[in-house]
Amino acid sequence: MGLEIYNQQAATTDDPYMLILKLYEGLLKYLSFVENAIESENVEEKFEYINRSIAIFDELRNILDFDGGDVAYYLDGLYLYQIETLFSAGVDNNLSAIAQIKKVVTGLLEAWKEETGL
């Protein structure tokens, strides 16, 4: 699964900041695959990439540092909302909802790059 690949890359770079960057990039890739699967009416592929995307959101939730303050709680809620939106978008073949999730993830990726200097 995609998450295992990202974990292997993280193990070789040993950089937690890079791991988060790779997770966000992986999400954008998988969300594009979800869009393509919806457009081509490939139900099996659509849910495969939805599940992979959800696994990445779950991993992002698992590595949050709740001792660090309010940002972790905000991100946890944001990630949960994206998971819920992604699941219902998959059921309804809602391309605009997928595009909105991609916009959120793109914003997170850009903010992360700016914050970490990656």
N, C-alpha and C positions, 0 to 999 in steps of 0.2 A: 504494500500500500504506500501511497505517497508520503505519509507521515514518517514511515520507517526510513525512507530515503533522506528526508530532511534531518531526522535524528542522526543518521550515519554521517551526513555532512557536518552536523554540529559537533559530533564526536571528533571529526578530523580537524575542524577549525578551532574547537574548544572555546568558542566565543558566543556567549549567550545573546549578545546584541545582534550578531549575524544570524543566529537561529531565528529570532523573531522576524528579522528582515526576510529570511527565506520562507517562513510560514506565510507572511503576507503575500509575497510573490507567488507562492504556490496556490494560495486562495484565488488570486486573480486569474491564474492559469486555469484552475479547475472551474471557476465560475464561467469563464469563456467556453469551456467544454460543455457546461450545462446549457448555455445559450445555443450552441451549435446542435446539441442533441434535441433540444426543444424544436428548433427550426427544422431539423431533419426527421422529427417525430420518432426518434429512437428512445423509447421509454426505458429500456434496460440501461443504456449508457447514461441517460439523464440522471437516473437515481444512483448509479455508481458514482458519478462525480458530485452529486449532492451529498452522498454519504462521505466521500473523501473531504469535501469542503467542511462538513459538520465536524469531522474528526479533527481538522486543523483548528476550527474555532474552539473545540473542546481542549485541545492542547494549549492554545493561547490562554484559555481560562485556567488550566491547571498550573501554569507558570506565573500567574499573577501573584504579586507580593502584597497581601492585604495589610501587612504591617507598615507599608509605605504610605498609607493615607487614602484619601478619597478617590484618587485616580483609578486605583485597582477596582473599587466598587463600581465606579462609572463604567469602566471597560467591561467588567463582568456582565453588567446589565446590557450594555451595547452588544456584546458578543451573543448573549442569550436571545436578544431581539433579532439579530441577524439570522440565527439558527431557525427561529420560529418563522421568520419571513421567507427564508430559503425553502423550508419544508413546504409551506403553503404555496409558494410560487411554483414549486415542482409539481404539486398536485393540480394546480390551475393552469400550468404552462404560461405563467405570467412573466414575460420577458422584461417588462418595465420594472418589476420588483427585483429581478436579477440585476438589471442595470443599476438600480439604486444601491444594492448591496455592494456591487463593484465600486461605485462611487464612494461609499463609506470606507471600504478597504483601501482604496487608492488614497483617500485622505489620511487614514491611519499610517499607511506606508510612507507617505511624504512627511508626515509629522515625525515619524520614527527616524527617518533619514536625517531630518533637520536636527532632532534632539541628540542623536548619537554621532553625527558627522560621517555616517556611512555613505 
